[in-house]
Amino acid sequence: MWGSDLGWPAWIFDGTSLKAGAALPRKIGLADDLLILGNFLDHVGPEKLLASVTGPLHFQLVPRTFDRLRSAPDVESAIKFLVRALAIENYIVRFEVEQGDDDFGIRVSVSEDLGIVGEFMEITAATYLLHIAKVFEPAPYICDAPGRAELSIRGGLPSWHGVLIEAGEYEIHPNSSSTRLRLPKQWSMARNGSHDPVAWASEQEWLEARIAFHQESLSPSRLKSALRTVIESEHRVPRLKEIAKAEGISERTLARRIADLGITFQQVADEIRAELAVEMLSAGTSSIAGIAQTLGFSHSSSFARAFRDWYGCTPTQWRTHDG
């Protein structure tokens, strides 16, 4: 939205691997994504960017999103649905639903080493969720519900907090341990006049099927198989974005799913190379230099060091002992 409003100036693409053009590709890598947001913050400023979020929310920009949410029975159900849907594709921003006796909250977090970019993303995400909630408001129950929405901000107030105060849509609490949007329970549980039980059941089925598909497509065995295929056929370790493209998902989604499994991409690649090294040494048809090249090592010495880390001996020692 921001890029099209500005006519896609070349500075949007500064520092990225992307070519300047009339739009962004449908899928971009995590590093490019963060660089682009940083460029917007540098050239436009957080005040103007956040003002576009605190202004009227135009669902014609994302009609299918609104179609999926507007049949929900209440605000709380809609927000829970959206948070689960976002978690499938979103690696940078994480959402955690918190249920209380008197309120309903969403904790928003990003990596703390992202500086002002992370700070801006947390506040923007929480503000966006508030606007989603307000779409369902019949004005009477927003006015009659006791209390207001509250936005807790991790750390102190940012220098650009004025736009938040001008929006006047929530109470702001700085210096909190985390960024959190709180809605009064009476608000979050108020009935949605447009609720359609049949349509909502259909949307729930769609979400469960999508989650199941992504979980299955990113299983450890499938990831290992994809890596093994490239290593064996192309004699190199593929990059994360290559595997993501082959699986038909975004790089961010793949990175998040691997993190959820409690492993790293490099650990999986090393495990495959360790298995292949033993298989090829046992077969006895390739020299150690040839095995090193097949597994994507630039030098036999690099392969020997890695093999010692894996098995506690050199390839030559292993082959001698095995023979």
LINWOSUL-V479976 format. One record per helix or strand of 3 or more residues. SS is the DSSP state (alpha for helix, beta for strand). FROM is the first residue (numbers start at 1). TO is the last residue. If there is no record, write none. Layout:
# LINWOSUL-V479976
SS/FROM/TO + SS/FROM/TO
This chain:
# LINWOSUL-V479976
alpha/2/6 + alpha/10/13 + alpha/30/43 + alpha/46/54 + alpha/59/69 + alpha/75/89 + beta/94/99 + beta/103/109 + alpha/112/135 + alpha/139/144 + beta/150/155 + alpha/162/167 + beta/171/176 + beta/179/184 + alpha/185/188 + alpha/197/217 + alpha/220/234 + alpha/240/247 + alpha/251/260 + alpha/265/283 + alpha/288/294 + alpha/300/311 + alpha/315/322
